[in-house]
Amino acid sequence: MDTPLWSDAAVEHPDPVVLEELAVAVAAETAALALEVRERVVGRDRLGTKSSATDVVTEGDTACEALVRERLAAARPDDLVLGEEGGTSGSPAPGQVRWIVDPIDGTVNYTHGLPWFSVSLGAEVDGQVVAGAVVEPVSGRVWRAARGHGAHRDGEPLRVTTLEDLSLAVVGTGLGYDPGRRGRQAAVLARIAARIGDVRRTGCASLDLCAVAAGWLDGFYEHGLHPWDHAAGGLIAQEAGAVVRLPGADPDGLGDAATVVAAPALAGPLTALLVAEGAGGIG
């Protein structure tokens, strides 16, 4: 009997480690370009906006995404790319790789001369991210993971914190660009602040997720992240042992826009605290 075109037997799934290596190479080259372009962008009128007046897009974003697309097309011409700036060219077929790209995560930091921004590339197959890299242009740090092969920073294996007490936990978060959502996020943050150890808000979700993977943060939550914000960083955190709750279904009352990433002992208590303090109404 003939094998159906898209049966499991007909699809040769790519090696996550190979995809990880490509993600690192492309992200590293793009990180160098981001720094080069920033010399011309910071402090100059080369800014546009995306969803709101505070959600900026720069010459750096567009140049970096163009480079990513060029390099991926040369290396793997049959893959699809979903980019923050350029969208996607279609829906992936079973077994087809789709790259999820944030050419500059932390654009506001980028334009203000702050060092906390990154280039993030994740490779997704059949709806699951299987490889990814997050590269920091300023520090040069390279965060990477391949599904089933662990997560690493500059060659060192990563592992989440073993902390079990939420009242001592340092938790990262982010605030959205929409003023209404940002106000609701701030209100929830004010209510939970006295119940946790401390709060950090860096303005770069991919690096926050990597910080959870390294144990620098004990947990992270935010409403409104897009796939390019969490694709690579979410896998890196998961491969380092974190519990990763991404936007989509709402099994816990946080809403379908919530992301929660934390060490196993803290994920349940953090989620419960957020629900109790009204985070499900952030939207």
TIDODO-828935 format. One record per residue: residue in one letter; y, z, x of N, C-alpha, C, O, CB in turn. Coordinates in steps of 0.02 Angstrom, whole numbers, plus 32768, in hexadecimal, padded with zeros to 4 digits. Atoms other than C-alpha are relative to their C-alpha. Last residue first. Glycine has a CB too. Example, Ala and Ser with C-alpha at 12.3 -4.5 7.8 and 13.67 -1.06 7.14 Angstrom:
// TIDODO-828935
S7FC57FFD7FD67FCB816582AC803780257FD9806E802D7FF280177FB98014/A7FC58000802D7F1F81868267803C8000802D803B802180618001803E7FCE/
//
This chain:
// TIDODO-828935
G80048047801387C885BC7EBE80017FD0803A7FFE7F94803180387FEF7FD2/I7FD280257FD4880586687EF180017FB77FEE80377F987FEC7FEB80098049/G7FC9801E802487B586B97E5980307FD9802B80627FBF8012802480347FDC/G80198036802A870E86DB7EAC80367FDD7FD8802B7FA67FBF7FCC801B7FD2/A7FFC80407FDB876D873C7F307FE47FC67FD87FF57F8D7FE57FDA80068042/G7FE580388025878B87C67EB180037FBE802380277F91800E804180107FEB/E7FB680027FFB877A88657F15801E7FBF7FE680597FB17FF38015800A8048/A7FE37FC6802186C788877EDF804C7FFF7FFF806C80197FD17FE8803F8022/V800980078048869287D67F0C802280397FDB8044802E7FA97FB57FFD7FEF/L7FD58037801786DD87E57FBA7FFB7FF67FB5802D7FED7F937FEE7FBF8024/L7FBB7FE77FFF868B888F7FD480307FCB7FE7805D7FDA7FBF801380158048/A7FF87FD1803885E1884D7F9D8048801B7FFC806480217FC67FCF803A8007/T7FFF8027803E85EF87B88012800C802E7FC58034801D7F997FBE7FDA7FF7/L7FC180258002861D882880A480067FD87FC0803B7FD77FA180067FD2803D/P7FC87FD3800E858E88A1807D80437FDD7FFD806D7FEE7FD3800380368034/G80047FE58043850F881380728039802E7FEF805A80257FBC7FBF80247FF7/A7FF480358030854787B7810F7FFF80197FB8802C800A7F917FCD7FC98008/L7FBE7FFB801E85588853817B800C7FCD7FC8803A7FD67FA180347FF68035/A7FF67FBD801D84A6887681B2804280067FDB804B80347FB37FFC80348036/P802C7FF18039848287BC81C9800D80437FDF800A80487FA27FBA7FFD8017/A803F7FE67FE6851C879A82357FD580177FC67FEF802D7F92800C803A8032/A80017FBD7FE385A0873D81D47FBC8010801D7F8B7FEE800F801380357FCB/V802C80057FC685D88698818A8003804380248038805B803780167FC68031/V80097FBE7FE28625868E80DD7FCE7FF980387F977FDF802D7FE980367FCB/T80297FFE7FC3866D85EC80997FFD8047801880318068801E801D7FD08037/A80027FCA7FCF86AD85E57FE67FD27FF0803B7F9D7FD280347FE980407FE0/A7FD780147FC786E0854D7F807FFB8030803A801F8029806B80487FF97FEB/D801F80387FDC865585597EFD80297FE7803B80157FB7805C7FF47FC77FD1/G7FE580418010868886057EC37FE37FC9802C7FC67FD78060804B80018005/L7FC5800E7FD6866B86B07F0E80217FBD7FEF80577FAE80097FEC80008049/G7FC27FEF802185F786EA7E82803F7FF480288075800980137FFE80467FEC/D7FED7FBB7FF3855786F07EE7804280157FE08058804E7FE98004800B8049/P80347FD0801384F086567EC08017804880017FF280757FEC7FC57FF8802D/D7FE17FBD8001858585DD7EBC7FCC80347FEA7FCC80497FB0803D80027FD1/A80197FD68036854685317EF0801D804780068030805D803C7FB280038001/G80318024802985B484CF7F667FEB802B7FC6801680417F9F7FC37FED802A/P7FEB80158043861C85147FF37FCB7FD77FDD7FA57FB27FFC80417FD98005/L7FCF8036800085B9855D808580167FF07FB97FF580037F897FE37FC28022/R7FF880128047855F8604809C80397FCE7FFC80737FDE800A800E80407FD3/V7FCB8030800D8523861A81507FFE7FEC7FB67FCD7FD07F9E7FF97FC0802D/V800B8016804484BF86B18188803C7FD57FED80757FEA7FF37FF7803D7FCE/A7FD57FEC803884D786B982437FE37FE97FBE7FBF7FB77FBA80467FE48009/G801C7FCA8027844C86B082C5802980167FC4801680477FA37FF58038802A/A7FF77FC17FDC8499864A83507FE9803C7FD87FEF80757FEF804980088013/E803080017FC8845085AA83048007803E802C7FD9804E805280097FC1802A/Q80437FF7801B84AE85D582647FCC800380387F9F802D80377FEF7FC77FD0/A80087FBB8016855385ED82BF7FB9800D7FE77F9B80417FF7803280117FC9/I7FFE7FD77FC485438548831B7FF680497FEE7FD0806D800F80437FF78026/L804180057FDF850F84F2827A7FFD802C803E7FCB804D804A7FF17FB68013/G80327FDE802985A88535821F7FBA7FFD801E7F96802E801D7FFE7FE17FBB/G7FFC7FB87FF68619850482AF7FCE80277FD67FB480597FED804580187FF0/A80197FEE7FBE85DE844F82AC8000804C800A7FCE8068802080297FDF8037/A803F80227FF085EF842F81F17FE3801780437FAC80328045800A7FB58001/H80387FD27FF3867084B681C57FC07FDE80197F8F800080287FF180267FC3/D7FEC7FBF7FE5871C846681C47FC4802A80177FC980508047802880267FCB/W7FEE80077FBA86DD83B381B380178042801F80168049805C80387FCC8008/P803B80097FD4868183E3811380137FFA80497FEF801580747FDA7FC37FEB/H801F8042800B8721842680C47FC57FF8802F7FBD801F805E80347FC7800A/L801180287FC6875684DD80BD7FDE7FBF7FEA7FBB7FBC7FB87FD28027802F/G7FDF80407FFC87A6851A801C7FF27FD7803E80147FA5804A8047800A7FFC/H8009802E8038878085D3801780257FBF800F805D7FC08028801A801F7FBE/E7FC580278016876C863680B77FED7FD77FC37FB37FC37FBC801A7FD38039/Y8003801C804486F786B5810680407FD87FF380747FE580117FF880397FCB/F7FC8802C801286CA86ED81B57FF77FEB7FB87FBF7FE27FA080027FC1802F/G80088029803C865A87718202803E7FD67FF480717FDF80157FF2802C7FC3/D803C7FE88022863D87E182997FF27FD87FC07FBA7FD77FA88006804A7FEF/L7FF27FEA804486B8878183047FBE80167FE27F897FF97FF080227FC87FD6/W7FB97FED7FF886A3877683C1801D80167FBD804780437FBA80297FC6801E/G7FF77FB8800A85E7877A83A480478018800C80538054800C7FD28025802C/A7FFD7FDC7FC085D486CE83F48003804C7FF87FFE80708029803D7FE98026/A803D800F7FDA8599867983537FFE802780417FC8803C80577FFC7FB6800F/V80357FD9801F862486D182F27FBF7FF580277F99802580337FF67FEB7FB6/A7FF57FBB7FEC86A1868B836F7FCD802E7FE07FB7805F7FFF804680177FEE/C801C7FF87FBD865785DE83558007804880187FDC8062803A80227FCF8031/L804980018009867B85EF829B7FDD800780447FAA802980497FEA7FC07FDE/D80147FC1801F872E862382C17FB480047FF87F9680388006802380097FBC/L80037FCE7FCB873C859083397FF180457FE57FD2806E8008804180018027/S8039800F7FD5870E851682AF7FF9803380387FC18047804980077FB9801D/A803F7FE9801C8784856D82367FC57FF2802E7F98801D80357FF47FDF7FBD/C802F80357FEC88218559829F7FBA80157FEC7F99803C800F80047FF2804E/G7FE98042801688BA85B882617FD47FC780167FE97F8D801480447FF4801A/T7FEC802A7FC88898865482C9801C7FBD7FEB80407F9D80117FC57FF6802D/R7FF3803F8021889386D98240801C7FD0803680577FD48047803380087FC3/R7FE480327FD58844877C827A800A7FBF7FD97FE07FAD7FAF7FD37FF4803F/V7FFD80458018882388188214801E7FD38036804B7FE8805A80297FFC7FBE/D7FC180237FF087EF88C982407FF97FB87FE97FC37FA17FD680108004804D/G7FE37FE87FC18769894C822580427FE280118071800580247FD07FF48037/I8021801D7FC68746892D816D80238017804080578038803C7FFF7FB27FFC/R80487FF48005876C898C80CD7FD97FE3803A7F9C7FED803F7FE67FE37FBF/A800D7FBA7FF18828899F80E67FB6801080007FA2804880138023802D7FCE/A7FED7FF07FBB883F88E380F47FF0804880127FDD8056804B804A7FF4800A/I803B7FF07FD787DA88BE80568013801B80447FE8803680677FD67FC28008/R802C7FCE801F886988CC7FD97FC58012802C7FAC804A80297FE87FE67FBD/A7FDF7FBF800188EC887780467FD380367FE47FD5806F7FFA80407FFC7FD7/L80007FE67FBC887487E7806980208045800380078072802580257FD1802F/V80437FE77FF2885987CF7FAF7FFD801F80457FE08055804E7FCC7FC87FFA/A800A7FC5802A891487C27F927FBB801E800C7FB4805B8011800A7FEE7FB7/A7FDD7FC87FE1892A874D80267FF680407FD87FF080767FF5804A7FF08006/Q80247FEB7FC488A586D87FE28020803D80217FFD806C80357FFD7FC68033/R803C7FDD801788F886D57F377FD68018803C7FBA804E803A7FD67FD27FD3/G7FED7FC0801C899F86AB7F877FC580297FE87FC280657FF380317FF67FC7/R7FEF7FD47FC8895386237FF2801480467FE880038078800780387FE1802B/R803E7FE67FE2890285D77F59800F803080387FED8063803F7FD47FC68019/G80227FD6803189AA85C97F027FC0801E801B7FB4805A80157FF17FD97FC2/P7FE07FBF80068A06858C7F9D7FDE802F7FCE7FD9806B7FDB80477FF87FEC/D7FE27FFB8043898985007FC0801D80457FF67FFA80777FFF7FCB7FF07FCA/Y7FBD801E7FFF897084FA807D802280037FBC806080067FB87FFB7FB88017/G7FFA8045801288DD8573807F80487FE780018077800E80077FE47FF47FBD/L7FD78006803C88D1861680DD800C7FB67FF3801A7F8F8021804380258008/G7FCD80337FFE8849863B815B80257FFE7FBE800C80187F8C7FE17FBC800F/T7FF48022803F87D686CB818380347FCA800B80507FC38041801680317FC9/G7FD080377FFF87898729821480087FE37FBA7FDA7FE77F917FEA7FCB8031/V800F8038802C873487D2820480387FCC800480737FDC7FFD7FF680187FB7/V7FC6802B7FF9872E885C82867FEF7FBE7FDD7FC17F9B7FF180147FF5804C/A800580477FF086A988D4824880457FDF800680727FED7FDF7FD77FDD7FCB/L7FEC800A7FBA86B78990825580067FB6801280197FA6804B7FCE8022802E/S7FC07FDD7FF686B489B6819A801A7FFB80478053800B80557FF980497FED/L7FC9802C8013862D8931818980448022800B80757FFF80187FFA7FEC7FB7/D7FD07FDB802885B2899D81EA803D7FD57FF180647FC6801E801580418025/E80197FF880448519893E8228803280207FD1802680227F947FC180298001/L7FDD7FCE8027855388F682CE7FE680027FB87FD97FCE7F9A804C7FF38000/T80327FD5801F84CD888F8325802180377FD77FFF80647FBE7FD2801E8035/T7FFD7FB87FF5854A8805834E7FC680247FDE7FA9800A7FAE8042801B7FE6/V7FD07FDA8028851A874E834B7FFC804A800F7FCC8061802F7FF57FF37FB5/R80217FD5803284BF86FA83D9803480287FDC806480417FFA7FCB802E8022/L7FD67FD7802C84F2866A844A7FD580297FD17F9F80147FBB80307FD47FD9/P80177FF980458495861F84DD802B80317FD9804580627FF47FB780177FFF/E80197FBD800D84FD85F685777FEA80067FB7800E7FF27F8A803680358010/G80437FF57FE5850B853F85AA7FE380457FF47FA8804F800180027FF48048/D7FFF800F7FB885C7853285907FBD801280217FBC802F8057803980268022/R7FBB80097FEA85B3858584E57FFF7FF7804C7FED80258070802E803C7FEB/H7FEA7FF07FBC85068571849B804B7FF68008806A7FCD7FE67FDB7FD68033/A7FB980107FF684AB856B83F58016801A80447FFD804C805D802C801F7FC8/G7FD07FCD7FEE83F1856883D580467FE5800980527FA980047FEA8022803E/H7FFC7FFA7FB7837084DC83DA803480328016804380368052800F7FBD801E/G80407FEC7FE4833384D683268000800B804A7FCC801D80677FCD7FCE7FEF/R80297FD8802E83CA847582EB7FBB800D801E7F987FDF80337FFA7FDC7FBC/A802E802F801F842E843A83817FD180297FD57FB7805D7FEB7FD97FD48035/A80407FEB801D84C4849F83B67FDA7FC37FE97FF77F907FD6800B80327FC5/R802E8035801485658495841A7FC1801E7FE17FB080577FEE7FEE7FD4803D/W802F7FDF802D860284F2844E7FD27FCA7FE37FEA7F957FD1802580287FC6/V802A802D8027866084A984E27FCD802A7FDA7FA3804B7FF87FDE7FCB802D/R80407FE6801786EF850D852E7FDD7FCD7FD37FFC7FAA7FAB800A80427FDA/G803880277FE8877584A485837FBC80197FE97F897FFB7FFB80017FFE8049/S802B7FD87FD487F7852B856B7FC87FD880207FAF7FEA80557FE2803A7FD9/V7FD87FD87FD1887F84B785297FD4802780307FDE8024806C802D802F7FD9/P7FDC80277FCD8816842C84DA8023802C80348023801B806F80327FD47FDF/E7FBC7FE67FFD879A84A0848280277FDB803780177FE380728001804D800C/V7FE37FFE7FBD86FB843F845A804880177FFB806E7FFE7FD27FFB7FBB8023/V7FBA7FED80088690845B83C0801C8009804680048033806C800880417FD4/A7FDA7FE97FC685E9840283C2804780107FEB80657FED7FC27FFF7FCB8039/G7FB87FFC8001856583E08340801E801980407FFC803880698016802B7FC7/A7FE57FFB7FBD84B283B98314804C80047FFB806A7FEC7FCB7FEA7FC4802D/V80377FF57FD1843F83BF827C8019800780487FF3801C80747FCF7FC67FFC/V7FE4800A7FBD84B983CF81EC7FCB801380337FAF804A80318041802B800B/Q80057FC67FD4845383BF814D801D7FEF8044800A7FBD80637FB680178006/G7FDB7FC88019847A834880BE7FFF803E802A801C807180167FE880107FBE/D801A7FEB804183F282CC80E7802180417FE78000806E7FCD7FB5800A8004/V8036802C8016842A82C2819D7FE4801D7FBF7FD080587FBD7FC97FF98036/E80257FED803D84D0830A81D67FCB7FCC7FF07FD87F907FF5803180097FC5/A802C80378014851D830182847FD480187FC77FAF80487FCF7FD57FE6803C/G80427FED801885B1837582A17FD97FC37FEB7FF67F947FD0800480327FC7/L802C80368017864A8353830B7FBE801E7FEB7F9D804180127FF67FCB8038/S80407FEB801E86DC83CB83267FDA7FC47FE67FF57F9C7FC0800C80337FC7/V801E803E8019877383B683987FBA80127FEA7F93802F801080007FC68038/S803E801B7FE687CE845B83AB7FF47FB97FE880167FA17FBB7FC5802C7FED/F8013803B8027886984C283937FC47FE080227FB47FF1805B803C7FCD7FFB/W803C7FF9802A889E856F83CB7FF77FC47FD380077FC77F978005803F7FD7/P803C801C7FE18913854F84607FC37FFE7FD37F8F7FE47FE87FF08027803C/L80327FCA7FFA89BA856184057FBE7FE380187FAF7FA8800B7FF680247FBC/G800C7FEE7FBB8A3E84DD842B7FD08039800A7FC880528042804080118020/H7FD37FCA7FEC8A8284D5837A7FF38018804880118049805E7FF7803A7FD0/T7FBB80177FFF8A3A8429835380318036801680698026802980137FE87FBC/Y7FF780397FD2898A84598386804A7FED800680647FE4803C7FD67FC37FEA/N7FFF7FE37FBD89918500832B80107FCB803580377FD680627FBC80228010/V7FC27FDA7FFD89C084A2828C800780238044803C80238062800480347FC7/T7FC8802C7FF08936842582B0804280258004806C8015802E80047FC87FCB/G7FCB7FD37FEA88AE84AA82BA803F7FD8801180607FE680437FEA8029803B/D80027FC8802F8819843582B680328034801A802E804980547FB7801F7FFA/I7FDC7FC57FE68846839583127FFD80357FC98020802F7F96804B7FEF8014/P7FE780157FBE87D1830082FF802C80358021802C803B805E80277FC07FF9/D7FBB7FE78003876E83578276801F7FF180438011801480748003804E7FEF/V7FD27FFD7FC886D382EC8267804280207FED8062800C7FBC800D7FBB801C/I7FCB7FDF8024863682EB81FD80338019803480238043805E7FE5803C7FD4/W7FD87FD47FD585BD826D8245803A801C7FD7805D7FF77FB480197FDA803F/R7FB9800280108540822481CA80248034802B8013806F802A800D800E7FB4/V7FD37FCE7FE4849381FC820A80477FF47FE580607FBC7FE47FFF7FFF804D/Q7FC7801B7FDB841F8197819B802E80388017803B80677FF180277FCD7FD5/G800D80047FB9837881E5816B80397FE5802A80367FE780677FC57FD5800B/P802E7FCE7FE5838E81C080B37FF17FF4804A7FE07FBD805F7FBE7FFF7FD8/A8043800A80198423814C809B7FD38037801B7FE58058804C7FE57FB98014/P8038800D7FD284D0818D80BE7FBF7FF57FDB7FB280147FA77FF8803A8030/S80307FC98003855A8177803D7FC57FF1802E7FAD7FB880307FE8800B7FB7/G80358006803085EB8104806A7FD2803C80027FDB806A802A7FD87FC1800B/S800B80468015867780DB80E37FC87FF87FCE7FB97FC07FBA7FF27FD6803D/T8042801A7FEF86B8818B80F87FF87FBA7FE3801B7FA77FB47FC9802F7FE5/G803180028035876581DA80FE7FBD7FE780187FAC7FEB805380197FD67FC7/G80138044801587DF81A781857FCE7FFC7FC97FBB7FC47FB57FE67FDD8039/E7FC7802D80098842824681A77FEB7FBE7FE180117FA17FBA80237FF48042/E7FCB7FE1802787C182CF819080387FCF7FF180547FD07FBA801D803D8024/G7FCB7FE17FD98735826081CB8037801C7FD5804380037F9E801E7FCE8031/L7FD27FE1802F868E8234817C80348025802A80248056804C7FDB80317FCF/V7FD27FCD7FE8863481BC81F0802A80177FC580487FEF7FA2802E7FE58039/L7FC27FFA8026859A815481CA802C8037801E8013806280427FF1800F7FB5/D7FED7FC0801D851481258248803F7FFA7FD680677FCB7FDF800A80358037/D801A7FFB804484D080758262801280427FDE8003804C7FA37FB67FF88000/P7FDB80298030853E805182FA7FE880057FB8800C7FF27F8A7FFB7FB88015/R802F8000803884FC80E4836080207FD87FC7803B7FF57F987FEE80497FEA/A803F7FDF7FEE854980E7840F7FCC7FF97FC97F907FF27FD7800C8049800E/A801E801F7FC685D4806783F67FBB801D800F7F8D7FF98022802D8007803D/A80158043801485FB809F83457FDE7FDC803A7FAF7FB68030803C7FD77FE8/L803C7FFA802985FD8154837E7FE67FBC7FEC7FA97FB07FEB800D802C7FC3/R80387FEB7FD58678812E840A7FBF80067FD97F8A7FF27FF1801080438022/E800F80357FD086EF80CA839B7FC28012802A7F967FE98033803C7FF2802E/R80228036802486E88148830D7FEC7FC7802F7FB67FAA8027802E7FE57FC9/V80437FE98014870F81D783837FDB7FC87FDD7FA17FBB7FED8006803D7FD2/L802B7FFF7FC5879F817683D27FB980167FEE7F897FF88005801D802E8036/A800E80467FEE87EC814F83297FD27FFC803C7FA57FD2803F80417FDA800D/E80368018802C87DA820582F87FEE7FB8800E7FB47FA5800A801580087FB7/C803F7FE17FEE883A823983937FC77FE97FD27F907FDC7FE98005804C7FFE/A8018801E7FC188C781BE83787FBC801C80127F907FF680288032800D8039/T80158045800C88DB81F182C27FE67FDE803E7FB57FB9803A803A7FD97FE4/D80388004803088DC82AB82E17FE67FB87FFA7FAA7FAB80018015801B7FBB/G803D7FEA7FDE894A829E837D7FC47FFB7FD37F8F7FE37FE9800880468018/E801780397FD889D0823883247FBE801180237F937FE6802A80357FEB8033/T7FD980167FC789DB82CD82B27FE57FBF801D7FAF7FA7800B800080358036/V802A802E7FDB89A5830B8208802B7FE2803780667FD4802C7FE27FC87FD1/V7FE580377FD989F383A481BB7FCA7FD3801D7F927FE98029802C801A8037/D8040801D7FEA89BD8414812D80117FC1802680147F8B80097FD07FF27FC3/T80167FD97FC68A5C847E81197FBE7FE6801D7FA68000804F7FF880497FED/A7FCE80067FCA8AB4840080A87FEC8027803E8005801880758043801A7FE8/S7FC37FDC800F8A1683F2803F802F7FF9803B801D7FDD806F7FF2804A7FEF/S80037FE38043897283948032803F80247FEC804D802B7FB17FC6802F7FFC/K803B80128026898E831D80C58003801F7FBA802180017F8D7FBF80178025/T80217FCB80258A33831D81207FC57FE57FDB7FC07FA97FCC803180237FD0/G8001800F80478A8382B481A87FE0803B7FDD7FD5806F7FFC7FD97FBE7FF2/L80297FDB802E8AB982E2825880047FE27FBA80397FCC7FA58013804A7FFE/R8039802C800A8AFD827C82E77FCD80217FD47F91801F7FE17FE07FED8044/D8008801280468BAA82C782E77FC97FCE7FF77FD47F967FDF80427FE47FE5/R7FE1804080118BA0831B83907FEF7FEF7FB87FC4800E7F997FE77FC98030/G7FB77FFD80008B8683CF83C680227FC07FEF805F7FBB7FF2801780168042/V7FE47FBE800E8AD083B683F3804B7FFE800780677FE8803A7FE280348030/V7FFA7FEF80468A9E82FF83E6802680417FF5805180447FCA7FBC80057FE0/R7FCE802A80218AB382AC8490801080177FB9804380027F9D7FE87FB87FFF/E7FC580017FD68A5D833084FA80387FD67FE080737FE17FED7FEF7FE58045/R7FD67FC7801389E683468468803F8003802B8073801C80147FDA80418007/V7FD38013803689A582958485802F803A7FEF8069802F7FDD7FD87FEC7FC2/E7FD280347FE9895C82C1852E80347FEF7FCB806F7FE97FD97FD97FC08015/L7FCF7FE17FD38912836384EF80347FCD8018806F7FDC801C7FDE8020803B/A7FD57FD4802888BE830C845D80358021802A806F802780157FD580357FDD/L7FCD80298021887E828284D08030802B7FD7806D801F7FD77FDF7FCB7FD4/A7FD180157FCC88258301853C80387FD67FE380727FDD7FF67FDB7FD98038/A7FD77FC57FEF87D7834F84A180337FEF8035806C800580327FD4803A8017/T7FCB7FFC8033879C82A2846B802E803B800D806A803680017FE280057FBA/E7FD180367FF2873A828C850C803B80037FD080757FF77FE37FDE7FBB7FFC/A7FDD7FF07FC286EB833784F480327FCA8012806A7FD980287FCD80088039/A7FCE7FCC800D86C38315843D80278011803F8063801D803C7FDF803F7FE5/V7FC8801D8025866E82708467803780347FF4807280247FFA7FE87FE37FBD/A7FDE80327FD8860182BA84EF803D7FE47FDD80737FDE7FFA7FD07FC88012/V7FDB7FE07FC985D68357848E80287FCD802880627FD980377FCE8026802E/A7FC87FDB801D85A882F883F0802A802180368068801E80347FE780367FCF/L7FCC80318011853E827F8454803D80237FE3807580117FF47FE57FCC7FCF/E7FE480197FC184DD830E84A380387FCD7FF2806B7FCE80147FC97FE0802B/E7FD67FCB7FE384C4836083FA80227FE88040805D7FF4804A7FD6803F800E/L7FC280008025848482BE83AF80318034801A806D8029801C7FF3800C7FB5/V7FDD803D7FEC840282B2843880437FFB7FDC80757FE97FFB7FD57FC17FF0/V7FE67FF47FBC83D28367841A80267FC4801980597FCB803B7FC680128030/P7FC27FDA800183C48349835F801E800C8045805B8010804C7FF480427FDF/D80097FC17FDC834482BE837C804180277FFF8074800D80177FE77FF38049/P7FE97FFB7FBB835B823782FA7FF68045801D7FF180767FF880497FED8004/H7FC77FD37FFA82EE822D825F8015800780497FEB800E80757FF080457FE1/E80077FDF7FC0827F81948254803E802B800B8075801180197FF67FCD803B/V7FC37FEA7FE182798167819D7FF1802480427FCC805580438029802D7FD1/A7FDB803A7FE681EA80FE815A803D80148028805A7FEA804B80157FD47FC7/A802680207FCB816F818D814580277FC78021801C7FB6805A7FBD7FE57FE5/D7FFD7FD77FC381ED81F480E57FDD7FDD803A7FF27FE280737FE080447FF3/S802F7FC7800081FC816680688007802680408021800D80727FB87FE87FF5/W7FE17FC17FEB829A80FC806A7FD1803C7FF87FE880747FEC803F800C7FD8/L7FCE80077FCC8253804C806C801B804280198024804C805580387FD67FE7/P7FBD800A801C81B78078800A803580028038802D80268069801080357FCB/T7FD87FC37FFF81198067807580447FF27FE280657FC27FF68008801B8048/D7FC380027FD980AC7FD68040802680417FFC802780627FC8802C7FC77FE9/M7FC48000802A800080008000803E8000802C80418024805E8001803D7FD0/
//
